[in-house]
Amino acid sequence: QEAAELQEDGLKCLNNLAAAQLKLNLPEEVIAASDAVLLLDPNNVKALFRKGKLLSEQGDYEAAIETLKRALKLEPSTKAIHVELSKLVKKRAGHTHALKEKDSRWQKGSSQLSTHPPTAQESASAVPWKWLFGSAMVAIGCMVTTVVLAAKD
């Protein structure tokens, strides 16, 4: 029972860490935290949702749809999953259309595909250090709480 409580607390900490990292736009860290949760609990809807949302934002539409469908199968009444899946299907349809359009222009010999230099926000990881430090402190606090609770029993 104690091990189950510790695992549950650890899952909560990892889920909260992934949520903070998602807000801080730290995609690799979100995937790592979500994968850690899913390793312990493959049916964790929050982790599946966050991972699916991030995969969608990264343009990995097929993996995102698969992940969000898993979450939806586990919790079919969750509106947020329905909304994200709907947005994703629209994005994928628009992306497919845009790719076909670019391919068509390329085949016609048009070398004027729209390219734009990355903005400062896209190119620099402009993460305020206080937010990064704060999310690290939340994770450490969760782990300390888990250890204290384990030692208490």
N, C-alpha and C positions, 0 to 999 in steps of 0.2 A: 504494500500500500504506500509506504514511504517513497519507494522508487517511482511509483506511478505519479505521486504528487510532485516529485522533483522533475520528472520528465515533463509534466504539464506546465510547471513554472518555466522550465527551459524553453518549451515551445512558445509560451507567451512572450518571453524575452526576445527570442529570435524573430517572432512575428512583429513585435514592436520595433525591433531594430530594422527589419525590412521596410516597415512603413516609414520610418524616419529617413532611411536611405533613399526611398522612392521620392520623398519630398525634396531631398537634397540633390536629386538627379545624379545618383551614383549607381548606374545600371549594373555593373559587374558585381557590386556588393549586394544589391537587391537579389540578383539571381543566386548568389552564393548563400545568402541567408534563407531564401525561399527553398532552395535545394536541401539545405540542412534540415529545415522543418519537415520537408517532404520525405527525407530519409528516415526520420523518426516516426512520421505520421503521413503516409502516402495519400490519405483522404482529407488532409487539412485544407478546407475550402478557402480560408484567407490566403494561405500561401499560394494555392493554385490561382486564385484571382489576381494577386499582385504579380505573380510571374507572367500570367497571360497578358495582363495589361502592359507590362514592360516589354514583352516580346512584340506586342502589337505596335508600341511606340517605336521599337527598333526596326520595324518593317518585316519581321519574321511572322507573316500572317498565318501560314499553315500551322506552325508550332503554337502560335497564340490561340488559334481556333481550337486546336486539339486540347490544349490546357484548359481553356475556358469551358469547353464542352464537358470535360471531366468534372469541373467545379459545378456546373449546372446540373449534371446527373446526380451529384450528391445533395445539392440544395436547389431543387427546381423552383422554389418560391422566392428566391433572392432576386430582387429587381435589379440590383447593381450589375449582376452577372448578365442578365438579359440585355441591359442597356449597353454594356461594354461589347458584348457579342454582336449586337446590331450595328454599333459603330464600326466594329472590325469588318463585318461583311461589306458595309458600304465603302470603307477604306480600300479593301481588297479589290472591289469592283472598280473603283476609281483608279487604283494603281495599275490594274490590268489594262484599263482603257488608255491610260497615259503611256504605258509601255508600248502598246500597239501603235499609238500615235507617233511616238518617237521613232519606232522602228520604221514606220511608213516614211517619215521625213528623212531618215538616214538612207533608206533605199532610193529615194529620189535624188540623193546627192547633196542634200542640205547639210552643211557642216555648221549651221548656226543654231545648234541645240543650246538651250538656255543653260548657261553655267554662271553661277554667281560665287564670288569669294565668300568664305564663311564669315559670319558676323563675329564680333568680339565675344559674344555670349556662347556661340557654338564652338569657337576655337579654344577659348581659355576655360579651364575649369574654374569658374568664378564662384567657388563654394566659400561662403564666409566661414572662417575658421571657428567662430564661436558656435555655429550650427554643427560643424563636424565634431568639435569637442563635446558639445551637448549630447549628440547621439552616442558618442563613445561612453560618456558618463552614464547614460541611461542603460546601456548594455552592461557596463561594469556593476552598476547598482543592482540590476536584476540578478546577476550572477552572485553578488555578495549576499543578497537576500535569500537566494536559494541555498547557499552554503550555510548561512546562519540558521535557516529553518531546518536544514538537515541535521545540524549539530544539536539543535534544541531537542529534537526527538531522540 
